[in-house]
């Protein structure tokens, strides 16, 4: 039995050390909160935990305390509530309204994660925004693009001649498609399925699957989409189908940037204004420039067989010391020269500092509007109109009902009961008053 005593002793001591550490930490928090209470440092609360937590952050000439501890909602220095869009819930909101303490919205995702945010009535609850829109306070439009260097770099680049050889040697199609989210607001698979009737497409994901990845890429491939192996694989293809999961102004993801980085021409469907951000006017192909998949397929066939014309889309890879003519793109990325790299976490920090400075400056408050999150009702890309059977279109409409009822509840300081809220929403929906 004696052989167990050392184990019991060390277990006991570990518990003692852990408990002591917790007591010391709690004492520190009490002391820190006391100092904070007697100071004038603004408190910014991430209502939906996402950014900095328990950090006194310096932002230029200002400083703020950022936390996700909801006990701070009643603190005398509380200055703003911040929300991550995907986690914004109508039945889990601060008791203090946005017209008393300004709300901030951070959301790089499309509205398929939370359709209520598409609508003016919901957006008007916020004073600050950081979204994919160029009109938001801290735009996330280029958050998925590593930088100018990657666009120009030839690390993965394969010449047009070599790609043509690979098509025959490895029996590759002209087009690559890799998607495993097959139920999207953009209804992208409907278009791709029709396109596949007129031009060969290698589809490696779950959606419209007709090809298999090598074993090294196949296992957990969704986690390898930005790996060197996957980027090298993508570079083999002349064209990459780059369709977003939802159609919103300035909602542009890695689906566009990945092929541009490796030197495969993106065939794009997504943000109607995506060309504003391309390296040049001929960096990608928009399906909206074609009457139907048949005309697009014909164009791609001809381009694939014409090396001179094909190479016009790859100027950013083929020309030494290429100077990108797109001033908007360069200026947007140039603003972040202080960053070592264009990384997502730095956008979060920039948004936090924007809030920190804004709540301490005397300026007229504005409200967030549709320009900050502009996503029209989903359409069928083949018909360019809304399908009655499209479940996502219905989600958009229900989201508008949610937004209207929520706005009414908050304006009238009503307690949100989920059952009653749902009843009020359905009433609006049935009356077609959303």
N, C-alpha and C positions, 0 to 999 in steps of 0.2 A: 504493500500500500504506500510505502514511503516514496516510491518512484513517482507517484502522482502529485506529491506535495509541491515540487518545483513548478509544475504546470499550473496548479491552483494559485500559487503565490504570484507567478507572472501574470496570470489572467486578472487576479485581484488588483495588482499594481497598474495594469493597463487601464482598468476601469477607473481607478483613482485618478490617474493622469488625465484621462478623457474628461471626467467630471470636473476636475480642477480647471482644465482648459475652457470648458463651457462656462464655468462660473466667472473666470477671468474675462472671457469674451463678452458675456452678458453685462459684466460690470463696466467694460469698455463702452458697450453700446449705450448704457444708461448715462455714462459720463459724456459721451459724444452727443447724444440726443439732448442732454441738458445744455451743453455749449451751443448746439445748433438752435435750440429754442430761444436762447438769449441773444443770438446773433441775428443779422438781417439777411443771411444767405438764403436765396430762394430755394425752395424744394420742388423738384420736378418728379412726379410719380408716374412710372410706367405701370398703368393700370393692368395691362396685359404684359407680363414680364417678357422683355425682349432685349433691351439695350443695357446700359450701365446699371449696376445695382450696388448700392452702398458706397458710392464713389463721390468724393468732393472734386468736381472737375473744373479746371481753369479753362476759360474760353476767352482769349484775348485779354481785355481789361476787366472781364467779368468772371464770376465763379458761381456754380450752382451745385446743389447736392442732388444726385440722381439715385432713385431707389425704386424697388418694386414692392416694398413693404407697405401694404395698404393701411396700416395704422397711421401712416403719415398723411392720410387724406384729410384729417382734422387739424393738422399742424398749422400754426398761425402764419407760417411762411409759404404755404402751398401756393404755387403759381401756375401750374399746368398739369393736366392729365394727358399722358401719351398712350396711344393704342397701336398695336400691330394689327393691320386690317383683317387678316385671316382669323384672328381671335376676338374680333369685335362681336359682342353678343348683346342683344337687346335686353335680356333679363339679367345682365351683370354689368351695370354701369354705376358710376359714382353718384352719390345723392346730390352733390352740388352740380348744378347745370352748367353747360358750356358757356352761357352768357355771364356766369359768375366767375368761373375759373376756365380759361380757354383750353380747348382740347386740341391735340395734335395727332395727325394720322400718318403712319408710316406703312407703306404697302407697295411692294414691287411686283406682287402677283396679279394675275388677271382676276376678274370678278367671278369666275367660276368657283373661286374659293369662298366668296361671300357676296352674292348678287345685290344685297341691300346697298352696297357702296356705289353702285352704278347711278343712283338716283339723287337728284338735286336736294331733296328733303333730308336725306341722310348726310350728304356732303356738307350741307349748310350748318351742321352741328359742330364742325371743326373750324378752327381759326388758322392752323398751320398744317402744311402737308409736305410729305416727301413721297412722291409716287413716280411711276414711269413717265408721266407727262412733263414735257419741257416747261409747262406753265406752273408747276408746283414750286414750292419754296426751295427745296433741294431736289432737283430732278434726278431720277434713277434710270433715265433713258439708256445710258451707256454702262450701267452697272455690270452687265455681263460681258463687256468687251475689255480684255486685259489692258490693251493700250495700242498706240500707233505702232510701236516696235513690232508687236506680234503680227499686225496686218502686213507689214513689209518684209518680215523675216522669211527666209526660204528653207527653214529647217525641215519642213515636211513636203515641200513643193516637189511635184513631179511634172516634167515637161509634157506638152500636149502629145508629142510623138510617142513618148513612153506610155502615156495613158492609152493611146490607141493600140499599142502593142499588147498592153495588159488586157484590154478588152477581148482580144483573140486568145492570148496565152492562158488567161485565167477564166475565160468565158464570162466576163463582167458585162453587166448592162450599162448603158450610158448614165442611168440615174440610180442614185442611192436613196433609200427611204428607211429610216429607223425610228419607229414609234411603237410604244406599248400602252399608251393611253388612248383607247379607241372610242371613248365616249366624250367628245369635246364640244364646246359651244361653237367652235368654228366649223364643225362638221367636216373636217379636212379629209377623212377617209373616203367620203362620197366622191370628192373630186379626184383623189389619187386613184381610186378604183376605176373610174372612167378613163383617166389618162393611161392606165396600164393596158387598155385595149388597143392603144395606138402606138405605144413606144414601150420598150422593155424597161422594167424597173426591178432592181434587186431590193426586196423588202425584208429586212432582217429582224425587225421587232415582232411583237405579238400581232400588231395590226397588219392585216393583208399579207401575212407572212408567206414568203415563197423561197426563202434562202436561209442558210444556216451559217452563223458565225463560227470561226475556228474556236476550238475548245478554250484557248487562252482568253479569248474575248467573251465567249458565250456565258461563262459563269459570272453571275452578278454584273452583267454588262452595263446596267444602269448606273453602277458606281464607277464605271471606267470610261464614261463618255468624254472626259477631258484628259484621259491618260495618253501618254505618248504613243502607245500601241494603237489605240483607237483613232487618234488623229492621223497617224500614218496610214491606217486602213482607209479612212475617209478620203485621203489625198489621192487614192487610186482612181477615184471616180471623176468623170468629167463634170457631172452635175449632182447636186444634192438637193432633194426636196426639203425645203425649210418652211413648214407650215406651223403657225402658232396655234395654241389651243383656244384662243379667243381673239376677236378682232377689236382692237382699241387703238386710238391715236397714240403713237409713240410707245406702244407696248411691243418691245423688241427684245428677244432673248438670245441665248447662245445658239439657238437654231440658225440664226442668220450669221453670227460671227464665226462659228466653228468652221464652216466651209470656206469663208473668206480668208481665215487664218491659214488654212492648209492649201488653198489654191484650187478648190473645187467651186464651180459657179453655183451659187444658191438660186433655186427656183422658189420664189418666195410668195407666201400668202399670210398676211397679218396686218400690221399697222399700215393704213392707207398712205401715211406720210413717211414710210421707211426710207424712201430715196433721199430724204433730207439728210440722212446720216451716213450714206454710203461713201467710201473713199472717193469715188467719182461716179458719173452718171451711168456708166456701163459696168458696174461691179456685180450686179445681180439682175435677175429676170423676174418680173412681176407677172403673175398669172392674170392679173386684172387688165393687162395690156393685150389680152387675146380674147377673141370672141368665145371660144370654148376649148376643151381639152384637145380636140382634133387639131385645131390651128396651132396650139402650143406644141403639140407633139411634132408636127411638121417642121416648125421653126427649130426645135431642138435637134431633130434629125439632120437638118441642113447645117446647123451650127457645129454639130459634132463632126461632120465630114468636111468642114472648111477650117483648116488650121489658122489661117490668117484672121478670119472673122472671130473665131473662138478666142484667140489670144488678145483681142481687143478688150475682153472682159477681165484680163489678168494683168493689166498694166502695173498694178501695185506690186506684182511679183516679178515681172519681167524686166522692168526698167531699173537700172542701177541708180541709187540715190534718188528714188522717186519722191517727188514733192506732191503730197496729196492736195488737190485743188479745193477740197471741201472745207471752207473756212469754219463753217458751223461745227463740224466734227472736230477740227483741230482746236478751236477755241474751247469747246466743252471739255475736252480731255486736258487742254493746257491749263485750265483753272486748277487742276489737281497736281501741278508739278511738284508741290511740296510732299506729295505722297511718293513713297518708293514704288508703289504699284497701284493700279486701279482696283482696289479691293473693296468688297461689300461692307466690311466692318467700318471702313473709314467714312462711308456714306452715313452710317448710323451715328457715328461720332460727330460728323458735320451737322446732321439734323439736330442732335442734342445741343450743340453749341449755338445753332441758329435760334433754338427755343430759349436757351439761357440768356442770350443777348436780347432777344425780342421782349421777354417779359420784364426786362429792366430798363428798356428804352421807352420813352413816352412817344408813342406813335398810334395813329388811328388803326383800330383793329379791322381787319377785313374778314371775310368768310370764304371758305373753300367752296368751289362751284364745279360745274360739269367739265370745265376745261381741265381741271386737275385729274379727272378720271373719266375720260370720254369713251364709252363703250356702248355703241348702239345695239338695238335688238338683234340677236343672232340671225343670220341668213343662211340659206342653202347656197354654197358657192357655185353650184351649177346653174341655179335659177336666178341667183342674185335677189332673192326675196325670201321672206320668212315662211317656213313650212308650218302648217297647223299642227303637225304631229311632233314638232321639235320640242322635246322636254325642256331644253335650255331656254327657249323663248318664254316658256311658261314660268321658269324660275326667275327670269328677268321681271316679268309682270308681277309675280308674287313678291319679289324684292321691293318693287315700287309700293305695293300695299304695306309691307313692313315699314318702309321709310316714312310713309304718310302717317301711319298710326303712331310710330315712335315719335315723330316730330310733334304730333298733337299731345301725346302724353307728357313730353318734356316741357312743352310750352305752357301747359296747364298744371305743371307740378304734380302729376298723377303718379301714384305708385304702380309700377309695372307688375301685374300679375300675369303669368305666362298664359294661363287658360283664357282669361278675359281678353288679353292681347290677341290671342289666336282667333277668338270669336269675332272681334272687331275687324281683324284683317280679312277674314273670310266674308264678312258682310260686304266690305268694300269690293272684294273680288267678284262676288256674285252679282253685284250691281254694276259691275264693269266701271267702277269709279276710281280705279287706281291710276 
